Amino acid sequence: MTDETTTSRLSAVAARYFTQLAPDAELRTIPLEGEAGVCVVHAARGGGKIYVAPDESVLFVGSAMDFDAGLAAFLAGTRTPPEKFIRPTA
């Protein structure tokens, strides 16, 4: 289990990314086993999950992917590049 300070830091990373995708998202943090990081969930329709590793690398998965499938991909090393979170301006 990830300690509270680390959980807060990793949750803040996901919150910054979610702010770019859904500015008013209500988020819930789930600490991952074995100090693997956290999963931050935006549970609204069309939301998703951002898994954050201790090194602050992330994996975003859409709401269609269940928690365990996303976790398996995350633990296998799949990551979302930060530039994928930038919304097009036009």
C-alpha positions as CSV (number, residue, x, y, z in Angstrom):
1,M,0.0,0.0,0.0
2,T,1.3,3.5,-0.9
3,D,1.8,5.9,2.0
4,E,-0.4,8.9,2.5
5,T,2.2,11.5,1.3
6,T,3.0,9.6,-1.8
7,T,-0.7,8.9,-2.5
8,S,-1.4,12.7,-2.3
9,R,1.5,13.5,-4.6
10,L,0.5,10.9,-7.2
11,S,-3.2,11.9,-6.9
12,A,-2.2,15.5,-7.7
13,V,-0.4,14.3,-10.9
14,A,-3.6,12.6,-12.1
15,A,-5.8,15.6,-11.1
16,R,-3.6,17.9,-13.2
17,Y,-4.2,15.7,-16.2
18,F,-7.9,15.3,-15.6
19,T,-8.1,19.1,-15.4
20,Q,-7.1,19.2,-19.0
21,L,-9.7,16.6,-20.0
22,A,-12.6,17.5,-17.7
23,P,-12.0,20.6,-15.6
24,D,-14.8,20.0,-13.0
25,A,-14.3,16.2,-12.7
26,E,-15.1,14.6,-9.3
27,L,-12.2,12.3,-8.6
28,R,-11.6,9.3,-6.3
29,T,-8.2,7.8,-5.5
30,I,-7.5,4.1,-5.1
31,P,-4.1,3.2,-3.7
32,L,-2.6,0.2,-5.6
33,E,-1.1,-2.8,-3.9
34,G,2.7,-3.3,-3.6
35,E,3.5,0.4,-3.8
36,A,2.6,0.4,-7.5
37,G,1.1,3.8,-7.3
38,V,-2.5,5.0,-7.4
39,C,-5.5,4.9,-9.7
40,V,-7.6,8.1,-9.9
41,V,-11.1,7.6,-11.2
42,H,-13.5,10.0,-12.8
43,A,-16.6,7.9,-12.5
44,A,-19.0,10.0,-14.6
45,R,-20.2,8.8,-18.0
46,G,-17.3,9.3,-20.5
47,G,-14.8,9.6,-17.6
48,G,-11.9,7.2,-17.2
49,K,-9.1,6.2,-15.0
50,I,-5.5,7.5,-14.7
51,Y,-3.0,5.1,-13.1
52,V,0.0,6.9,-11.7
53,A,3.3,5.2,-11.0
54,P,5.7,6.3,-8.2
55,D,7.9,7.9,-10.9
56,E,4.8,9.9,-12.0
57,S,4.4,8.2,-15.4
58,V,0.7,7.6,-16.1
59,L,-1.7,5.4,-18.0
60,F,-5.1,6.8,-19.0
61,V,-7.8,4.4,-19.8
62,G,-11.4,5.2,-20.9
63,S,-14.4,4.3,-18.9
64,A,-15.1,1.3,-21.2
65,M,-12.0,-0.5,-19.8
66,D,-12.6,-2.1,-16.4
67,F,-10.2,-1.5,-13.4
68,D,-8.5,-4.9,-13.6
69,A,-7.8,-4.7,-17.4
70,G,-6.3,-1.2,-16.9
71,L,-4.3,-2.3,-13.9
72,A,-2.8,-5.2,-15.9
73,A,-1.8,-2.9,-18.7
74,F,-0.3,-0.4,-16.2
75,L,1.7,-3.1,-14.4
76,A,2.9,-4.4,-17.7
77,G,4.4,-1.0,-18.4
78,T,2.0,0.6,-20.8
79,R,2.0,4.4,-20.4
80,T,0.3,7.4,-22.0
81,P,2.6,10.1,-23.3
82,P,2.0,13.5,-21.5
83,E,1.3,15.2,-24.9
84,K,-1.8,13.1,-25.3
85,F,-3.5,15.1,-22.6
86,I,-3.2,18.4,-24.5
87,R,-6.5,19.5,-26.0
88,P,-6.4,20.8,-29.5
89,T,-7.1,24.6,-29.6
90,A,-9.0,24.6,-32.9
